């Protein structure tokens, strides 16, 4: 007795038959036509995006210029009324505070 042989079971497999009348394949002329159409669509898409971005930039510059023009009097008035005498300029110094500094109250010894 040598045991079961491998494989233990076989799946029923039907052979693949080629159709007698295969569907027509794409010929080279149709393929070139599709390539040309895809290229035209790509170029049109790039052109549209460039025009769109340029339009956004021009509108943004126009809005910025309009705001600068409308606020010119306010900005001039604010420059003229800047507080000259009330402005305090200086530097800040960070001081490291430790327990051994003299200005801290000393601890009383516990009795």
C-alpha positions as CSV (number, residue, x, y, z in Angstrom):
1,X,0.0,0.0,0.0
2,X,1.7,3.2,-1.2
3,X,-1.1,5.6,0.0
4,X,-3.0,8.1,-2.1
5,X,-1.5,9.6,-5.2
6,X,-1.2,13.3,-5.7
7,X,-3.3,15.2,-6.5
8,X,-6.2,13.7,-4.6
9,X,-8.8,15.1,-6.9
10,X,-8.9,16.8,-10.3
11,X,-11.1,19.7,-11.2
12,X,-13.0,19.3,-14.4
13,X,-11.4,21.6,-16.9
14,X,-12.9,22.3,-20.3
15,X,-10.5,23.3,-23.1
16,X,-10.8,26.9,-24.3
17,X,-12.2,27.1,-27.7
18,X,-11.4,30.0,-30.0
19,X,-14.5,31.5,-31.6
20,X,-14.9,30.7,-35.2
21,X,-15.5,34.4,-36.1
22,X,-13.4,36.5,-33.8
23,X,-14.5,40.2,-33.4
24,X,-12.6,42.6,-35.6
25,X,-9.5,44.1,-34.0
26,X,-8.6,47.7,-34.0
27,X,-6.5,48.5,-37.1
28,X,-3.6,51.0,-37.1
29,X,-5.5,53.9,-38.7
30,X,-8.1,53.8,-35.9
31,X,-5.3,53.7,-33.3
32,X,-3.6,56.7,-34.8
33,X,-6.9,58.6,-34.8
34,X,-7.4,57.8,-31.1
35,X,-3.8,58.9,-30.3
36,X,-4.4,62.2,-32.2
37,X,-7.7,62.8,-30.3
38,X,-6.0,62.1,-27.0
39,X,-3.2,64.5,-27.8
40,X,-5.6,67.2,-28.8
41,X,-7.6,66.8,-25.6
42,X,-4.4,66.9,-23.5
43,X,-3.2,70.1,-25.2
44,X,-6.7,71.7,-24.8
45,X,-6.7,70.8,-21.1
46,X,-3.3,72.3,-20.6
47,X,-4.3,75.5,-22.4
48,X,-7.5,75.7,-20.4
49,X,-5.6,75.4,-17.1
50,X,-3.0,78.0,-18.1
51,X,-5.8,80.5,-19.0
52,X,-7.7,79.7,-15.8
53,X,-4.6,80.3,-13.6
54,X,-3.7,83.5,-15.5
55,X,-7.3,84.7,-15.0
56,X,-7.1,84.0,-11.3
57,X,-3.8,85.9,-11.0
58,X,-5.2,88.9,-12.9
59,X,-8.3,89.1,-10.8
60,X,-6.2,88.8,-7.6
61,X,-4.0,91.6,-8.7
62,X,-7.0,93.7,-9.6
63,X,-8.6,93.2,-6.1
64,X,-5.2,94.0,-4.4
65,X,-4.8,97.2,-6.4
66,X,-8.4,98.2,-5.7
67,X,-7.9,97.7,-1.9
68,X,-4.6,99.7,-2.0
69,X,-6.3,102.5,-3.9
70,X,-9.3,102.7,-1.6
71,X,-7.2,102.6,1.6
72,X,-4.5,105.1,0.5
73,X,-6.0,108.0,2.6
74,X,-6.4,105.8,5.7
75,X,-2.8,104.6,5.4
76,X,-1.5,108.2,4.9
77,X,-3.5,109.4,7.9
78,X,-2.2,106.5,10.1
79,X,1.4,107.3,9.1
80,X,1.0,111.0,10.0
81,X,-0.7,110.3,13.3
82,X,1.9,107.7,14.5
83,X,2.6,108.2,18.3
84,X,6.1,109.7,18.4
85,X,6.4,110.6,22.1
86,X,4.4,107.7,23.5
87,X,6.4,104.9,22.0
88,X,8.7,103.1,24.3
89,X,11.6,101.3,22.7
90,X,14.0,99.0,24.5
91,X,15.3,95.6,25.1
92,X,14.0,92.8,27.3
93,X,16.4,90.9,29.5
94,X,15.6,87.4,30.8
95,X,16.6,87.0,34.5
96,X,17.1,83.6,35.9
97,X,15.7,83.6,39.4
98,X,17.2,81.1,41.9
99,X,16.5,80.4,45.5
100,X,19.9,81.7,46.5
101,X,19.2,85.2,45.3
102,X,19.3,87.9,48.0
103,X,16.0,89.5,47.2
104,X,14.0,86.4,48.1
105,X,12.8,86.2,51.7
106,X,14.8,83.8,53.8
107,X,13.1,80.8,55.4
108,X,12.8,80.8,59.1
109,X,14.2,77.8,60.8
110,X,11.6,75.6,62.1
111,X,11.5,75.4,65.9
